[in-house]
């Protein structure tokens, strides 16, 4: 499973998370996670319910 799908799965199964926590849980590169989160926000798959947190758009 690629990192993008891992992030989507993680956010689907959890409460809103910070990008640092996502990086820690998935043991991934922080820059790569931030880049993917930016893409997902642009595609309107994730939202930011409060500052610095992301979650899946319902």
PyMOL Python script that loads the backbone (N, CA, C, O; Angstrom):
from pymol import cmd

cmd.read_pdbstr("""\
ATOM      1  N   UNK A   1       0.850  -1.177   0.000  1.00  0.00           N
ATOM      2  CA  UNK A   1       0.000   0.000   0.000  1.00  0.00           C
ATOM      3  C   UNK A   1       0.897   1.243   0.000  1.00  0.00           C
ATOM      4  O   UNK A   1       1.852   1.320   0.774  1.00  0.00           O
ATOM      5  N   UNK A   2       0.596   2.200  -0.856  1.00  0.00           N
ATOM      6  CA  UNK A   2       1.416   3.398  -0.901  1.00  0.00           C
ATOM      7  C   UNK A   2       1.104   4.328   0.273  1.00  0.00           C
ATOM      8  O   UNK A   2       0.099   4.155   0.962  1.00  0.00           O
ATOM      9  N   UNK A   3       1.957   5.296   0.488  1.00  0.00           N
ATOM     10  CA  UNK A   3       1.852   6.185   1.651  1.00  0.00           C
ATOM     11  C   UNK A   3       0.544   6.974   1.646  1.00  0.00           C
ATOM     12  O   UNK A   3      -0.058   7.182   2.699  1.00  0.00           O
ATOM     13  N   UNK A   4       0.105   7.410   0.478  1.00  0.00           N
ATOM     14  CA  UNK A   4      -1.146   8.181   0.380  1.00  0.00           C
ATOM     15  C   UNK A   4      -2.318   7.369   0.922  1.00  0.00           C
ATOM     16  O   UNK A   4      -3.119   7.878   1.706  1.00  0.00           O
ATOM     17  N   UNK A   5      -2.421   6.120   0.511  1.00  0.00           N
ATOM     18  CA  UNK A   5      -3.505   5.260   0.984  1.00  0.00           C
ATOM     19  C   UNK A   5      -3.363   4.936   2.465  1.00  0.00           C
ATOM     20  O   UNK A   5      -4.368   4.804   3.164  1.00  0.00           O
ATOM     21  N   UNK A   6      -2.133   4.805   2.954  1.00  0.00           N
ATOM     22  CA  UNK A   6      -1.910   4.558   4.375  1.00  0.00           C
ATOM     23  C   UNK A   6      -2.395   5.748   5.207  1.00  0.00           C
ATOM     24  O   UNK A   6      -2.997   5.569   6.266  1.00  0.00           O
ATOM     25  N   UNK A   7      -2.129   6.958   4.722  1.00  0.00           N
ATOM     26  CA  UNK A   7      -2.571   8.166   5.426  1.00  0.00           C
ATOM     27  C   UNK A   7      -4.095   8.236   5.449  1.00  0.00           C
ATOM     28  O   UNK A   7      -4.686   8.528   6.489  1.00  0.00           O
ATOM     29  N   UNK A   8      -4.733   7.972   4.313  1.00  0.00           N
ATOM     30  CA  UNK A   8      -6.197   7.995   4.243  1.00  0.00           C
ATOM     31  C   UNK A   8      -6.791   6.965   5.195  1.00  0.00           C
ATOM     32  O   UNK A   8      -7.743   7.264   5.916  1.00  0.00           O
ATOM     33  N   UNK A   9      -6.242   5.760   5.204  1.00  0.00           N
ATOM     34  CA  UNK A   9      -6.737   4.698   6.090  1.00  0.00           C
ATOM     35  C   UNK A   9      -6.574   5.101   7.552  1.00  0.00           C
ATOM     36  O   UNK A   9      -7.496   4.930   8.349  1.00  0.00           O
ATOM     37  N   UNK A  10      -5.409   5.634   7.907  1.00  0.00           N
ATOM     38  CA  UNK A  10      -5.150   6.050   9.281  1.00  0.00           C
ATOM     39  C   UNK A  10      -6.127   7.134   9.726  1.00  0.00           C
ATOM     40  O   UNK A  10      -6.682   7.059  10.822  1.00  0.00           O
ATOM     41  N   UNK A  11      -6.340   8.136   8.885  1.00  0.00           N
ATOM     42  CA  UNK A  11      -7.244   9.223   9.248  1.00  0.00           C
ATOM     43  C   UNK A  11      -8.699   8.773   9.307  1.00  0.00           C
ATOM     44  O   UNK A  11      -9.492   9.328  10.068  1.00  0.00           O
ATOM     45  N   UNK A  12      -9.050   7.776   8.514  1.00  0.00           N
ATOM     46  CA  UNK A  12     -10.406   7.230   8.547  1.00  0.00           C
ATOM     47  C   UNK A  12     -10.681   6.534   9.871  1.00  0.00           C
ATOM     48  O   UNK A  12     -11.801   6.563  10.380  1.00  0.00           O
ATOM     49  N   UNK A  13      -9.648   5.909  10.423  1.00  0.00           N
ATOM     50  CA  UNK A  13      -9.811   5.099  11.636  1.00  0.00           C
ATOM     51  C   UNK A  13      -9.475   5.847  12.925  1.00  0.00           C
ATOM     52  O   UNK A  13      -9.485   5.241  13.997  1.00  0.00           O
ATOM     53  N   UNK A  14      -9.179   7.151  12.850  1.00  0.00           N
ATOM     54  CA  UNK A  14      -8.755   7.871  14.059  1.00  0.00           C
ATOM     55  C   UNK A  14      -9.399   9.245  14.149  1.00  0.00           C
ATOM     56  O   UNK A  14     -10.084   9.701  13.233  1.00  0.00           O
ATOM     57  N   UNK A  15      -9.155   9.888  15.288  1.00  0.00           N
ATOM     58  CA  UNK A  15      -9.576  11.265  15.465  1.00  0.00           C
ATOM     59  C   UNK A  15      -8.611  12.155  14.697  1.00  0.00           C
ATOM     60  O   UNK A  15      -7.602  11.657  14.197  1.00  0.00           O
ATOM     61  N   UNK A  16      -8.881  13.459  14.582  1.00  0.00           N
ATOM     62  CA  UNK A  16      -7.944  14.344  13.875  1.00  0.00           C
ATOM     63  C   UNK A  16      -6.531  14.246  14.460  1.00  0.00           C
ATOM     64  O   UNK A  16      -6.342  14.184  15.674  1.00  0.00           O
ATOM     65  N   UNK A  17      -5.554  14.234  13.559  1.00  0.00           N
ATOM     66  CA  UNK A  17      -4.153  14.087  13.958  1.00  0.00           C
ATOM     67  C   UNK A  17      -3.303  15.222  13.384  1.00  0.00           C
ATOM     68  O   UNK A  17      -3.654  15.832  12.374  1.00  0.00           O
ATOM     69  N   UNK A  18      -2.187  15.488  14.046  1.00  0.00           N
ATOM     70  CA  UNK A  18      -1.185  16.414  13.511  1.00  0.00           C
ATOM     71  C   UNK A  18      -0.306  15.649  12.517  1.00  0.00           C
ATOM     72  O   UNK A  18      -0.170  14.429  12.609  1.00  0.00           O
ATOM     73  N   UNK A  19       0.278  16.365  11.583  1.00  0.00           N
ATOM     74  CA  UNK A  19       1.126  15.696  10.592  1.00  0.00           C
ATOM     75  C   UNK A  19       2.317  15.004  11.252  1.00  0.00           C
ATOM     76  O   UNK A  19       2.759  13.957  10.780  1.00  0.00           O
ATOM     77  N   UNK A  20       2.833  15.568  12.323  1.00  0.00           N
ATOM     78  CA  UNK A  20       3.943  14.933  13.042  1.00  0.00           C
ATOM     79  C   UNK A  20       3.564  13.585  13.621  1.00  0.00           C
ATOM     80  O   UNK A  20       4.362  12.648  13.601  1.00  0.00           O
ATOM     81  N   UNK A  21       2.349  13.485  14.136  1.00  0.00           N
ATOM     82  CA  UNK A  21       1.868  12.222  14.698  1.00  0.00           C
ATOM     83  C   UNK A  21       1.662  11.194  13.579  1.00  0.00           C
ATOM     84  O   UNK A  21       1.964  10.014  13.762  1.00  0.00           O
ATOM     85  N   UNK A  22       1.156  11.626  12.435  1.00  0.00           N
ATOM     86  CA  UNK A  22       0.981  10.735  11.280  1.00  0.00           C
ATOM     87  C   UNK A  22       2.351  10.196  10.861  1.00  0.00           C
ATOM     88  O   UNK A  22       2.508   9.003  10.604  1.00  0.00           O
ATOM     89  N   UNK A  23       3.334  11.091  10.797  1.00  0.00           N
ATOM     90  CA  UNK A  23       4.704  10.698  10.444  1.00  0.00           C
ATOM     91  C   UNK A  23       5.234   9.651  11.413  1.00  0.00           C
ATOM     92  O   UNK A  23       5.844   8.662  11.007  1.00  0.00           O
ATOM     93  N   UNK A  24       4.991   9.883  12.702  1.00  0.00           N
ATOM     94  CA  UNK A  24       5.464   8.963  13.743  1.00  0.00           C
ATOM     95  C   UNK A  24       4.778   7.601  13.638  1.00  0.00           C
ATOM     96  O   UNK A  24       5.445   6.568  13.700  1.00  0.00           O
ATOM     97  N   UNK A  25       3.461   7.589  13.482  1.00  0.00           N
ATOM     98  CA  UNK A  25       2.702   6.336  13.427  1.00  0.00           C
ATOM     99  C   UNK A  25       3.098   5.504  12.206  1.00  0.00           C
ATOM    100  O   UNK A  25       3.276   4.290  12.309  1.00  0.00           O
ATOM    101  N   UNK A  26       3.233   6.159  11.052  1.00  0.00           N
ATOM    102  CA  UNK A  26       3.530   5.437   9.815  1.00  0.00           C
ATOM    103  C   UNK A  26       5.034   5.270   9.566  1.00  0.00           C
ATOM    104  O   UNK A  26       5.435   4.639   8.589  1.00  0.00           O
ATOM    105  N   UNK A  27       5.859   5.833  10.447  1.00  0.00           N
ATOM    106  CA  UNK A  27       7.309   5.780  10.296  1.00  0.00           C
ATOM    107  C   UNK A  27       7.707   6.223   8.886  1.00  0.00           C
ATOM    108  O   UNK A  27       8.399   5.510   8.159  1.00  0.00           O
ATOM    109  N   UNK A  28       7.242   7.430   8.524  1.00  0.00           N
ATOM    110  CA  UNK A  28       7.465   7.955   7.182  1.00  0.00           C
ATOM    111  C   UNK A  28       8.264   9.256   7.246  1.00  0.00           C
ATOM    112  O   UNK A  28       8.486   9.803   8.326  1.00  0.00           O
ATOM    113  N   UNK A  29       8.688   9.739   6.093  1.00  0.00           N
ATOM    114  CA  UNK A  29       9.412  10.989   5.979  1.00  0.00           C
ATOM    115  C   UNK A  29       8.452  12.163   6.147  1.00  0.00           C
ATOM    116  O   UNK A  29       7.411  12.203   5.491  1.00  0.00           O
ATOM    117  N   UNK A  30       8.783  13.112   7.011  1.00  0.00           N
ATOM    118  CA  UNK A  30       7.889  14.240   7.327  1.00  0.00           C
ATOM    119  C   UNK A  30       7.565  15.070   6.081  1.00  0.00           C
ATOM    120  O   UNK A  30       6.417  15.468   5.886  1.00  0.00           O
ATOM    121  N   UNK A  31       8.557  15.331   5.247  1.00  0.00           N
ATOM    122  CA  UNK A  31       8.329  16.131   4.039  1.00  0.00           C
ATOM    123  C   UNK A  31       7.356  15.430   3.100  1.00  0.00           C
ATOM    124  O   UNK A  31       6.494  16.071   2.499  1.00  0.00           O
ATOM    125  N   UNK A  32       7.495  14.125   2.976  1.00  0.00           N
ATOM    126  CA  UNK A  32       6.617  13.349   2.101  1.00  0.00           C
ATOM    127  C   UNK A  32       5.181  13.373   2.628  1.00  0.00           C
ATOM    128  O   UNK A  32       4.237  13.539   1.855  1.00  0.00           O
ATOM    129  N   UNK A  33       5.016  13.209   3.938  1.00  0.00           N
ATOM    130  CA  UNK A  33       3.681  13.241   4.552  1.00  0.00           C
ATOM    131  C   UNK A  33       3.041  14.613   4.332  1.00  0.00           C
ATOM    132  O   UNK A  33       1.872  14.695   3.956  1.00  0.00           O
ATOM    133  N   UNK A  34       3.794  15.684   4.560  1.00  0.00           N
ATOM    134  CA  UNK A  34       3.265  17.040   4.364  1.00  0.00           C
ATOM    135  C   UNK A  34       2.852  17.276   2.914  1.00  0.00           C
ATOM    136  O   UNK A  34       1.831  17.908   2.646  1.00  0.00           O
ATOM    137  N   UNK A  35       3.651  16.763   1.985  1.00  0.00           N
ATOM    138  CA  UNK A  35       3.348  16.905   0.557  1.00  0.00           C
ATOM    139  C   UNK A  35       2.041  16.179   0.212  1.00  0.00           C
ATOM    140  O   UNK A  35       1.201  16.717  -0.510  1.00  0.00           O
ATOM    141  N   UNK A  36       1.878  14.970   0.725  1.00  0.00           N
ATOM    142  CA  UNK A  36       0.666  14.187   0.451  1.00  0.00           C
ATOM    143  C   UNK A  36      -0.556  14.839   1.105  1.00  0.00           C
ATOM    144  O   UNK A  36      -1.629  14.881   0.504  1.00  0.00           O
ATOM    145  N   UNK A  37      -0.401  15.344   2.326  1.00  0.00           N
ATOM    146  CA  UNK A  37      -1.519  16.020   2.995  1.00  0.00           C
ATOM    147  C   UNK A  37      -1.955  17.258   2.216  1.00  0.00           C
ATOM    148  O   UNK A  37      -3.148  17.548   2.122  1.00  0.00           O
ATOM    149  N   UNK A  38      -0.998  17.978   1.664  1.00  0.00           N
ATOM    150  CA  UNK A  38      -1.317  19.155   0.850  1.00  0.00           C
ATOM    151  C   UNK A  38      -2.135  18.733  -0.381  1.00  0.00           C
ATOM    152  O   UNK A  38      -3.114  19.392  -0.732  1.00  0.00           O
ATOM    153  N   UNK A  39      -1.732  17.638  -1.031  1.00  0.00           N
ATOM    154  CA  UNK A  39      -2.471  17.119  -2.187  1.00  0.00           C
ATOM    155  C   UNK A  39      -3.891  16.703  -1.787  1.00  0.00           C
ATOM    156  O   UNK A  39      -4.859  17.002  -2.486  1.00  0.00           O
ATOM    157  N   UNK A  40      -3.995  16.009  -0.647  1.00  0.00           N
ATOM    158  CA  UNK A  40      -5.304  15.538  -0.190  1.00  0.00           C
ATOM    159  C   UNK A  40      -6.227  16.698   0.163  1.00  0.00           C
ATOM    160  O   UNK A  40      -7.435  16.611  -0.061  1.00  0.00           O
ATOM    161  N   UNK A  41      -5.685  17.774   0.706  1.00  0.00           N
ATOM    162  CA  UNK A  41      -6.490  18.966   1.002  1.00  0.00           C
ATOM    163  C   UNK A  41      -6.976  19.592  -0.289  1.00  0.00           C
ATOM    164  O   UNK A  41      -8.128  20.015  -0.385  1.00  0.00           O
ATOM    165  N   UNK A  42      -6.097  19.654  -1.288  1.00  0.00           N
ATOM    166  CA  UNK A  42      -6.452  20.224  -2.585  1.00  0.00           C
ATOM    167  C   UNK A  42      -7.561  19.395  -3.253  1.00  0.00           C
ATOM    168  O   UNK A  42      -8.454  19.944  -3.899  1.00  0.00           O
ATOM    169  N   UNK A  43      -7.491  18.067  -3.086  1.00  0.00           N
ATOM    170  CA  UNK A  43      -8.501  17.162  -3.653  1.00  0.00           C
ATOM    171  C   UNK A  43      -9.756  17.095  -2.781  1.00  0.00           C
ATOM    172  O   UNK A  43     -10.717  16.403  -3.117  1.00  0.00           O
ATOM    173  N   UNK A  44      -9.737  17.824  -1.651  1.00  0.00           N
ATOM    174  CA  UNK A  44     -10.848  17.881  -0.700  1.00  0.00           C
ATOM    175  C   UNK A  44     -11.193  16.516  -0.103  1.00  0.00           C
ATOM    176  O   UNK A  44     -12.360  16.212   0.142  1.00  0.00           O
ATOM    177  N   UNK A  45     -10.165  15.700   0.128  1.00  0.00           N
ATOM    178  CA  UNK A  45     -10.333  14.406   0.784  1.00  0.00           C
ATOM    179  C   UNK A  45     -10.156  14.573   2.286  1.00  0.00           C
ATOM    180  O   UNK A  45     -10.824  13.911   3.080  1.00  0.00           O
ATOM    181  N   UNK A  46      -9.238  15.476   2.670  1.00  0.00           N
ATOM    182  CA  UNK A  46      -9.047  15.772   4.092  1.00  0.00           C
ATOM    183  C   UNK A  46      -9.367  17.238   4.357  1.00  0.00           C
ATOM    184  O   UNK A  46      -9.308  18.080   3.461  1.00  0.00           O
ATOM    185  N   UNK A  47      -9.708  17.519   5.614  1.00  0.00           N
ATOM    186  CA  UNK A  47      -9.964  18.882   6.053  1.00  0.00           C
ATOM    187  C   UNK A  47      -9.144  19.164   7.307  1.00  0.00           C
ATOM    188  O   UNK A  47      -8.567  18.255   7.905  1.00  0.00           O
ATOM    189  N   UNK A  48      -9.103  20.406   7.686  1.00  0.00           N
ATOM    190  CA  UNK A  48      -8.415  20.795   8.913  1.00  0.00           C
ATOM    191  C   UNK A  48      -9.477  21.325   9.887  1.00  0.00           C
ATOM    192  O   UNK A  48      -9.852  22.495   9.824  1.00  0.00           O
ATOM    193  N   UNK A  49      -9.962  20.448  10.795  1.00  0.00           N
ATOM    194  CA  UNK A  49     -11.021  20.864  11.709  1.00  0.00           C
ATOM    195  C   UNK A  49     -10.566  21.908  12.722  1.00  0.00           C
ATOM    196  O   UNK A  49     -11.375  22.707  13.196  1.00  0.00           O
ATOM    197  N   UNK A  50      -9.285  21.906  13.055  1.00  0.00           N
ATOM    198  CA  UNK A  50      -8.689  22.949  13.888  1.00  0.00           C
ATOM    199  C   UNK A  50      -7.237  23.094  13.478  1.00  0.00           C
ATOM    200  O   UNK A  50      -6.674  22.205  12.839  1.00  0.00           O
ATOM    201  N   UNK A  51      -6.645  24.190  13.837  1.00  0.00           N
ATOM    202  CA  UNK A  51      -5.302  24.524  13.380  1.00  0.00           C
ATOM    203  C   UNK A  51      -4.306  23.388  13.619  1.00  0.00           C
ATOM    204  O   UNK A  51      -4.216  22.845  14.721  1.00  0.00           O
ATOM    205  N   UNK A  52      -3.564  23.042  12.575  1.00  0.00           N
ATOM    206  CA  UNK A  52      -2.495  22.034  12.605  1.00  0.00           C
ATOM    207  C   UNK A  52      -2.986  20.583  12.675  1.00  0.00           C
ATOM    208  O   UNK A  52      -2.166  19.670  12.768  1.00  0.00           O
ATOM    209  N   UNK A  53      -4.273  20.356  12.633  1.00  0.00           N
ATOM    210  CA  UNK A  53      -4.819  18.996  12.648  1.00  0.00           C
ATOM    211  C   UNK A  53      -5.493  18.698  11.317  1.00  0.00           C
ATOM    212  O   UNK A  53      -6.005  19.602  10.657  1.00  0.00           O
ATOM    213  N   UNK A  54      -5.493  17.429  10.926  1.00  0.00           N
ATOM    214  CA  UNK A  54      -6.191  17.014   9.715  1.00  0.00           C
ATOM    215  C   UNK A  54      -7.086  15.807  10.028  1.00  0.00           C
ATOM    216  O   UNK A  54      -6.798  15.007  10.918  1.00  0.00           O
ATOM    217  N   UNK A  55      -8.174  15.708   9.271  1.00  0.00           N
ATOM    218  CA  UNK A  55      -9.047  14.550   9.378  1.00  0.00           C
ATOM    219  C   UNK A  55      -9.718  14.328   8.028  1.00  0.00           C
ATOM    220  O   UNK A  55      -9.677  15.194   7.154  1.00  0.00           O
ATOM    221  N   UNK A  56     -10.327  13.179   7.869  1.00  0.00           N
ATOM    222  CA  UNK A  56     -11.029  12.840   6.633  1.00  0.00           C
ATOM    223  C   UNK A  56     -12.302  13.668   6.532  1.00  0.00           C
ATOM    224  O   UNK A  56     -13.024  13.837   7.515  1.00  0.00           O
ATOM    225  N   UNK A  57     -12.567  14.175   5.353  1.00  0.00           N
ATOM    226  CA  UNK A  57     -13.801  14.926   5.109  1.00  0.00           C
ATOM    227  C   UNK A  57     -14.957  13.943   5.067  1.00  0.00           C
ATOM    228  O   UNK A  57     -14.901  12.960   4.328  1.00  0.00           O
ATOM    229  N   UNK A  58     -15.988  14.185   5.835  1.00  0.00           N
ATOM    230  CA  UNK A  58     -17.124  13.253   5.909  1.00  0.00           C
ATOM    231  C   UNK A  58     -18.267  13.709   5.080  1.00  0.00           C
ATOM    232  O   UNK A  58     -19.300  13.040   5.032  1.00  0.00           O
TER     233      UNK A  58
END
""", "prot")
cmd.dss("prot")
cmd.show_as("cartoon", "prot")
cmd.util.cbc("prot")
cmd.orient("prot")
